Amino acid sequence: MRRSFPAITLLVIAGCASHATAPAADGGPAAHAITDDGHGNYTITLAPFTVAAGAERYVCQDFANPFGGADGAIHAFSSHLTPGAHHMLLFYQPSASDGPLADCSGTEFAPGPYGAQRPDDALTFPDGVAAVVAPSDGFRVQAHYLNATPAPLDVTVTITMARVD
């Protein structure tokens, strides 16, 4: 059974060692990297993007199930957001495949295991508790940025998950 957390708990994500990369929405090189460190830690890196000076931007990116279509239990999440982030949300996404970064409305919401609103954040569940990823689910990451500076802001978003048996 999957359980979601309240909206005030923000985002996190998972990844896999052998997914293909997709071109960045900003026309940059192939961008998202999903890595498995071989010790149960999966890291997803959102394709890099830029927020224009004085602008606001919502972006979304989908990622396939990082466990090769098997279920997974995530005991801990951590994330890093470039300063300027308002929030990041990690949603469960049924039948997700790896996709390119895309602008999105920011009005969507779905069940999800993690979210963040600070540049560096983490969530560790008590022993015996985990966020369950169904075999048919991947993830959708939504990031919201505000650039109150007079210069463009280059953004990096990473989410690391610790898988347990």
C-alpha positions as CSV (number, residue, x, y, z in Angstrom):
1,M,0.0,0.0,0.0
2,R,1.4,3.4,-1.0
3,R,1.1,6.3,1.4
4,S,1.5,10.0,0.5
5,F,2.7,12.8,2.7
6,P,1.1,16.2,3.2
7,A,1.7,19.0,0.7
8,I,3.9,20.8,3.1
9,T,6.4,17.9,2.9
10,L,8.0,18.6,-0.4
11,L,10.0,16.6,-2.9
12,V,12.5,13.8,-3.5
13,I,13.3,11.4,-6.2
14,A,15.0,8.2,-7.2
15,G,17.1,7.0,-10.0
16,C,18.7,4.1,-11.9
17,A,22.0,3.3,-13.3
18,S,21.2,2.6,-16.9
19,H,18.5,5.0,-18.1
20,A,19.0,7.0,-21.3
21,T,19.4,10.7,-21.2
22,A,17.2,13.3,-22.8
23,P,18.1,16.7,-24.2
24,A,17.6,19.7,-22.0
25,A,14.6,21.9,-22.7
26,D,16.9,24.8,-23.0
27,G,18.7,23.2,-26.0
28,G,21.7,22.0,-23.9
29,P,23.4,18.7,-24.1
30,A,21.8,15.4,-22.9
31,A,21.1,16.3,-19.3
32,H,19.4,14.1,-16.8
33,A,21.5,11.6,-15.1
34,I,20.1,8.8,-12.9
35,T,22.8,7.0,-11.0
36,D,22.9,4.0,-8.6
37,D,26.0,3.9,-6.4
38,G,25.8,0.2,-5.9
39,H,25.0,0.5,-2.2
40,G,21.2,1.2,-2.5
41,N,21.5,5.0,-3.1
42,Y,19.8,6.3,-6.2
43,T,20.3,9.9,-7.4
44,I,18.2,11.8,-10.0
45,T,19.6,14.9,-11.5
46,L,17.0,17.1,-13.2
47,A,18.1,18.4,-16.6
48,P,19.8,21.8,-16.1
49,F,17.8,24.9,-16.9
50,T,18.0,28.7,-16.6
51,V,15.6,31.2,-15.1
52,A,15.7,34.6,-16.7
53,A,16.5,37.7,-14.5
54,G,13.3,38.8,-12.7
55,A,11.4,35.7,-13.9
56,E,9.5,32.8,-12.4
57,R,9.6,29.3,-13.9
58,Y,7.9,25.9,-13.3
59,V,9.5,22.9,-14.8
60,C,8.6,19.2,-14.7
61,Q,10.5,16.0,-15.8
62,D,9.5,12.4,-15.7
63,F,11.7,9.4,-14.7
64,A,11.1,5.7,-15.2
65,N,11.0,3.3,-12.3
66,P,14.6,3.3,-11.0
67,F,14.4,-0.4,-9.9
68,G,13.9,-2.0,-13.3
69,G,10.2,-2.3,-13.0
70,A,10.4,-3.9,-9.5
71,D,8.9,-2.4,-6.4
72,G,11.1,-0.5,-4.0
73,A,11.1,0.8,-0.5
74,I,12.8,4.1,0.2
75,H,13.9,4.8,3.8
76,A,15.5,8.2,3.3
77,F,15.5,11.1,0.9
78,S,17.9,14.1,0.5
79,S,17.9,16.9,-2.0
80,H,19.9,19.9,-3.2
81,L,18.3,22.9,-5.0
82,T,20.2,25.8,-6.4
83,P,19.2,29.0,-4.4
84,G,16.2,30.7,-5.9
85,A,14.0,27.6,-5.5
86,H,10.5,28.0,-4.1
87,H,9.8,24.3,-3.9
88,M,10.4,20.9,-5.5
89,L,7.9,18.0,-5.4
90,L,8.4,14.4,-6.2
91,F,5.3,12.6,-7.4
92,Y,4.6,9.0,-8.1
93,Q,3.9,8.8,-11.9
94,P,2.2,5.7,-13.3
95,S,3.9,4.1,-16.3
96,A,6.5,6.9,-16.4
97,S,9.4,6.8,-18.8
98,D,12.4,9.0,-18.9
99,G,11.5,12.3,-20.5
100,P,12.9,15.7,-21.3
101,L,12.6,18.7,-19.0
102,A,9.5,20.7,-19.9
103,D,7.9,23.9,-18.7
104,C,4.7,23.1,-16.8
105,S,1.8,25.0,-15.1
106,G,2.7,24.2,-11.5
107,T,-0.9,23.6,-10.7
108,E,-0.7,19.8,-10.8
109,F,-0.5,17.7,-7.7
110,A,-0.5,14.0,-7.1
111,P,0.5,11.5,-4.4
112,G,4.2,11.6,-3.7
113,P,6.9,10.5,-1.3
114,Y,9.0,13.7,-0.9
115,G,9.3,17.4,-1.3
116,A,11.6,20.2,-0.3
117,Q,11.5,23.9,0.1
118,R,15.1,24.5,1.4
119,P,18.3,24.4,-0.7
120,D,19.5,21.3,1.2
121,D,16.9,19.1,2.8
122,A,16.5,15.5,4.0
123,L,13.9,13.1,5.3
124,T,14.6,9.8,7.1
125,F,11.8,7.6,8.1
126,P,11.8,5.7,11.4
127,D,13.0,2.1,11.4
128,G,10.4,-0.1,9.7
129,V,8.9,2.7,7.7
130,A,9.5,3.5,4.0
131,A,7.9,5.1,1.0
132,V,6.9,2.3,-1.4
133,V,7.4,2.6,-5.1
134,A,5.0,0.3,-7.1
135,P,6.6,-1.7,-9.9
136,S,4.4,0.2,-12.5
137,D,5.4,3.7,-11.1
138,G,8.1,6.0,-11.9
139,F,8.4,9.6,-10.8
140,R,7.6,13.1,-11.9
141,V,9.6,16.0,-10.5
142,Q,8.2,19.5,-10.4
143,A,10.5,22.4,-9.5
144,H,9.4,26.1,-9.0
145,Y,12.0,28.9,-9.2
146,L,11.9,32.6,-8.7
147,N,14.8,34.7,-9.8
148,A,14.8,38.1,-8.0
149,T,18.3,39.0,-9.3
150,P,19.3,41.1,-12.4
151,A,21.2,38.1,-13.9
152,P,20.0,34.7,-15.3
153,L,20.0,31.9,-12.8
154,D,21.5,28.5,-13.8
155,V,19.7,25.8,-11.8
156,T,20.7,22.4,-10.5
157,V,18.3,20.0,-8.7
158,T,19.3,16.6,-7.3
159,I,17.4,14.1,-5.3
160,T,19.0,11.1,-3.6
161,M,17.0,8.1,-2.2
162,A,18.2,5.3,0.1
163,R,16.6,2.0,-0.8
164,V,16.0,-0.7,1.8
165,D,14.8,-4.3,1.6
